[in-house]
Amino acid sequence: MIREDTNKNIIERFPSMESDLKLHAIPQLNKNKEDIWTAIKILAFYAVLGVYAYYKYMEMTGEPHPSPSVTRYTLMLLGAVPVGIVIVLVVLYDSIRDYLRNRPSRKKIKKIRENYLEDVSKQIISYREAALEWMNKRFVPAEDLIRRIMRGEKKIRNQGDVMLTYRLGTGDLDISEHIILPNMVNTPQNIKLKRTCKKLKEEYGIIHDIPKAISLDEVGLLGVVGHGDKRKAYDIVRALSTQILVSEVPENLKVAFVYDSVHSKGWNKYESFTRTQMETGISLVAGTPEKRGKVLDMLAQAIEERKALNGVGVENMKPRYIVFVDDMALLENHRIVEALRDDLCVCAFTFILVEDCIEKLPGNVEYALVDSSEFSGVYSMSDGSCMPVVFDKLSEQKFDKYIKYMKSENKNIAGR
C-alpha cells in the first residue's frame, strides 16, 4: 500500500499520519466593528437598490415614473437610510461603546496574527518531526544495521517485518493534504484563514529526507537497474539484501541468488547467511550451471505447486522466497520463465532482476529501482510515473567487513 500516487507499493506509514492537522480559526479582533458595518451595509443596499430601479426607469423612458406612489417610495427609501443608521447606532450602542473602548491598535492586531501563525507553524513542525522520527526509527539503513550487530546487538527486528517492508533510501513526502481547515462558511475572517492555510502548506507541506520503503510482500517482480553502470545496481542490491538477511523476522524466509560465477564476482559471499541455506543442505546461492539448474528446478516446482492453490492460504505458504537474479539471460530455456509470467505474490515469491538497462527487464515487471546519471528513484513500468529516491548504498568493503565479522563470530560460537 502506498501513500504516493506514483507508486502504490512504496510506503511511508506512521501513526501520526492517521489524524489530520486541523487549523483553528484566526482570532477575531474586531467582531463588534463587523456587526455595526454589516447592519449599515444592509440598510444602504436596499436604499441603493430602490434608487437604482427608479433612475433606471427614468433612463429608459426619459421621464419620471407616472405613479406618485413609486416616487414617494423612492424618497422614503432615501430618507430611511439615515433614519436606519440612527436606529442601528442606538440598538448597537453597547457594541459601539465596546468597540471604541477595546479597539486594538494596528500593532496589536499584527502581533496577535503573528502569534497565531507562530502557534500553527509549531504544530506543523512538531507533526513533521514526529513523522520523521518514527520513520527513521522504523527504517534503518543497512550500513547502520550491520554496525549495530557488530557492536553486539543480538536481535534485529527492524524493517524486515511480516510485511517484508524494507528501506530503499530517502526522498520527499508531501503532507500538505493533512493540513486542513475546519468546516466553515465564507466570512472575511475565514477567507484570511484559507490564505494562511495555503501559505503554511507551501512552507511546511513537504518533509525532506524521509525514509522511502518498499513492501516486497506486494511486489512479484522488481527490477534493479544501474543504467549504463551495473555497479550502481549492485550497490542497491547489497543494501537491500543485507536488510533482508540480517533481520530476524519473518523466520520462514529464504533468499536465493542466481548469478554467473564466471562473469559476476562476490555473490558467493551470501553463502555465509543462514537464510540462503535450505534445511536439506541445498545452498540457494547458485553461480555454476549445475547449481543454477538445481535451484531453479526447486523454485519452479514450488511456484507451480503454489499456483495450483489459486492464492488460497498464501499467508501460510512457507518458506517465503525472495530471489535475486543477476541477468535475465540466466533463466533462458528454463521452465521458470513461464512461471514468472503470472502473479508471483499469490505464491509467496518475489523475484528481483538486476540489469544495466531497463529495456532488458521483462514487460510484466511492476517497478524498477533505477539509478542513472539522469534519474534516481522508483519507476513504474505500467504508467511511466516516477518517484525520486536517493538510494542507500552499502559499499563492497563494508559488506566484506561484516562477512568477516560473521565468520569470526560463528567460529567463536562453534568453539564454545
N, C-alpha and C positions, 0 to 999 in steps of 0.2 A: 504494500500500500504506500502511496506516495503523496507527499504534501505539495508537490510541484506539478504543474500541468504538463511539463515537457517529458516527464518520466514517471510512470505510476509505480515503479519499483524502487525508486530512490526515496529514502525516507528521512525525515527529520522529526522524530517524535519526542515529545517531552510533556510531562504533566501540566506545566503552566500554560501550555497552549490549549488546554481543554476549555478554558474560560477566557472570554474576550476581555479586553481592557476598555471599559465604557467610560467616556469622559463625562464629568459632571458639568452642570451649567455654569457659564461665566457669571460671576456675581453681578446682580442688578443694582446699579448705583443710583439711578435717577428714576425710580419707579413712579413717584408722585408726579414728577415732571411729565412723564409719559402719559399718565392718566389725564392730566389737565389738557395737554395738547391734543390727545385723542378726542376728548369731548368737543373742543373748539373746532377741530378739523371736520367732525361730523356735521356740526351746525353750518359751517361755511360751505361744505359740499352741497347740501340741499339748497342753500340760497343761490349759490353759483349755478346750480343745475336749472333752477326756475328762471333766473335771469337769462341764461343762455338760450333756453327754449323760447322765451318771449322775443328776444332780439333775433333769433333765427327766423321766427315768423315774419318779423318786420323786414328782414333782409330778402326773404322770398317774395313778399307781397308789395313791399315798398311803402307800406302804411301801417299805423298801429293796429293792434287787434280790435275788431269792432265791438267785442264784448267788454263792457266796463268791468265785469267781474274778474276777467283774466288780468286786466291792467291792475286792478286793486290787489289781486292775488300776488302779482309780481312785486308790487310795492310793499305788501305785507311781509313777503319773504325777505326783502332787503331790510326792512325795519326790524324783522325778527332776529337778524344776526346779532346786532349789538345788544338787544334785549337778552337773547340767549346766552351771549358771552357773560353778561352781568349775572344771570341766573347761575351759570356754571361756576363763576367766581365765588358766588355766595355758597352754593352747595358744596363746592370743593375747598371751602375756606381753610379747613383743618389741613387738608393735603398741601395747599399752597403755603400755609404757615410752616408746616414741617419741612417742605422743600427748601424754603428760604432759610430756615434755621439750620438745617442739617446738610445743606448743599455742599458736596465735597469739592475741593479745589481740583483744577485740571492735573496738578501734580499728584494729588492723592489718587485720582482716578487712574492715572498712568501707573502708579506704584501698585495699586490693587491688581490691575491686569497683568503687570509683570510678575507679581507673586503667584497669580493663577497659572500663568504659563510655566513658571519655575516648578510649581507643585505638580502639574500634569507631566512635565518633562521628567521629573524624578520618578514618577510612577512608571513611565515607559522605559526609562533607563534600568530601573530595578527589574522590570519584566524581561528586558533583553539580557541582563546579566544572569538572571535565574535560568533562562533558556540555554545560554551559552555554557554555564557551569554544569548543568545537567548533562548536556550533550558531550562535553569534554570528559566528564567522569565516566560516561557510558561507553564512549567510543575512543579508545586509546590507540595511538599509532603503534605499529608493530615494533618499531625501534624501542619505544618506551616499555612495551610488554616484555621483551626479552631482557631489557635492563632490570626490570623488577624481578624477573625469575633469577637472573644471575646474582642479584643482591640477596637471594634466599627466600623470596616469597613463594610459598608452597602451592597455593591454589589460585588459579587464574580463571575467574568467572567473569569474563569481560563480554565483548560484543558477540562472541560466538555462542549465542543462546539457542533455545529450542527453535527460534525463528531463523536461525542461520543468518544473522544480520551482522555485517562486517563493515568496518570503516574503509572508505576509499581515499579520503583526503579532506580538504576544506573548500568552502565556497561561500556564496552569499545566500541568505534566506530572507525572503520578503514577508514581514509580519504586518504590513500595513492593513491587511484585511481584518486584523484583530483589534485595530484601534478604531473603535466605533463610537457613534453618537447615541445618546439616549433618545427614546421616542419623543418627538416634539413637533409643535406647529411652527410655521414660518413667521417668527417675530423678528424685529430688528436685532434683538439680543441673540436669538438663535442663529441668525444669518452670520453674525460675528463668530459664533461658536463653530459653524461649518468652515469658515475661513481658517480658524485656528486649527481645526482638525486636519485640514488639508496641509497646513504648514507643518504640523507635527509629523504627519505621515512622510512628508518629503525629507524631513530632517532625521527622523528616527525609524523609518519604516523598513530599513534594510540592516540585518545583522551580518557583519562581515566575518570571515574566517571561522565559520561554524562547521563542525564536522558533517560530512556527507557520507551516508552509509547505504549499502545495498542489501536487500533480502534475497539471498540465494534460494530460499525456500519457494520463491515465486518466479524464479527465472530458470528455464530449462536449458537454454543455450545463450552463452555470454561470450562475446568476443573481446580480446585484449589486443590492441594494435599499437605498435610503435612505428608510426608511419615514417618510412624511409630509414629507420634505425630500430631494429628489433630489440636492441638492448634496453630501450625505453620501456618496451612491453615487459621484458624480464624484470625490470625494477618494480613495476606494478605488481606482477605476479608474485615476486618474492615477498612483498609486503602483505599482500592479500593471503597467500598460502600460509605464511607464518602465523598470522592471526588464527586461521582455521586450525592449524596443527597444535598450537600451544594451549588453546583454551580447553578447559576440562569438560565443557558441555557443548552439544549433547554427547552423551557417552557412546552411543551407537552410530558413529560416523566414521567412514573410511574415505581416504583421499588417494586417488591414483594419479600417476604421472606417466604419460605416454610420450616418448621422445626418441630421437635417433642418437645413440651414443657416439656415432662417428662424427656427426656434424654439430651436435649440441653438447657442450660440456657443463658439468655442475649439477645436473638433475639427479645424479646418483646420490648426492648428499641427503636427499629426502628420505633415504632408507633408514636414517637414524631415528625417524619418528615412528612411534608405535601405530599411529593411525594409517600408516602406509603398509601395514603388515596384516594379513588375514590370519584368523585363528588356525587355519590349516597349514600355516607356514609360508603361504604364497606371498611374495612381495608384489605390491601394486606399483612399484617403480620399475617401469619396463622400457629399457633402452635398446635391447637387441631384438632382431626379428622374431626369435623364438619366444622371448619373454612377452613381447608385444602380442603375439598370437594368442598365448595362453590367457593373458589379462583381458584382451578384447573379447575372446570367446566367453570368458566368465561373465564379463559385464553385459555382453549382448544377450546371453541366456537369462540373466537376472531381469533385464529390461523386458524381454519377451514374456517371461512368466508374470511379471507385474502388470503388463499391459492387458493380459487376459482377465485381470480382476476389474478392469474398467474404472480405476480410480477408487474402488471401494477399500476403505481402511488404509489409505495412503499414509496417514499419521502413524500407523503401527508398522509400516514396512521397514524392516531392519536387515542389514545396516543401511543408513542413508549414504549415498555416494556423491562425491564431488570429484570430477575427472578433469585434469589439466592435459590438454593435447598441444604439443609443440609442433604445429603444422598439420593441416587437414590432410595433406598428401599421405601421411602415415596410416590413414584409415581407408585408403582406396582399396577396392576389391575385397573389403570385409563386410560381412552382413550387418555389422553395427551401423554402417552408414544409413541403411534403410530404417533402422530403429530411431535414428536421430531426427527423422522427418516428422515424427509425431510429438505429442505433448509429453515431455520428459518429467514435468512436475508431478503428474499423476503416478509416476513410477518412482518417486523419491530420488531422482537423479538430476544433477546439474553438470553440464559439460562446459568447460572454459577453454576456448580455442585461441591460441596465441599465434599472431601473424604480424608481418611487417607491412601489410597493405590491406585496407578494408575491403577491397574488391575480392580478396581471396576467401572471405567468410561466406558460408552458405547463405542462401536467401532467406532461410527461416530463423536466422539468428535475431533475437529480440533487441538486444542492446549491445553496444560496443564501447569499451573504455578506450578512448583514443588519446594518444599523446603524440603531438607533432609540433612542428615549428609554428603552425598557424592556429592550432586549437588544442586545448587540453580539457577533457571532460567526458561526459556520457552522451553518446549519440544514439538516438532511436532509429533503428533500421526501418521501422514501419512508416514513420511520418517525417523523418528527417529533422526532427527537433533536437536541440542540444541543451545540455546543462553544463556550464563551465565548472570545472573542478581542478583544484591544484592537488594532484595526486601525491599521496605519501610514497616515499621511496625508501627502500631498505637496500643499502649497498651490499655487494657481494662480500666485502671484507668483514662487515659487521655480522652478516649471516654466518660466515665461516667461523668467526669467533664464538658465536653461540653454539654452533655444531661441536666445536672442540670442548666447550664447557659441558655440553650434554654428555659427550662420550666420557669425559673425566668423571662426571657425577655417576654415570652408570657403572664405571669400574669401581668407584668407591663403594657403591651400594652392593655390588657383587662380592666385594672382598670382606664385607661385614659378617 
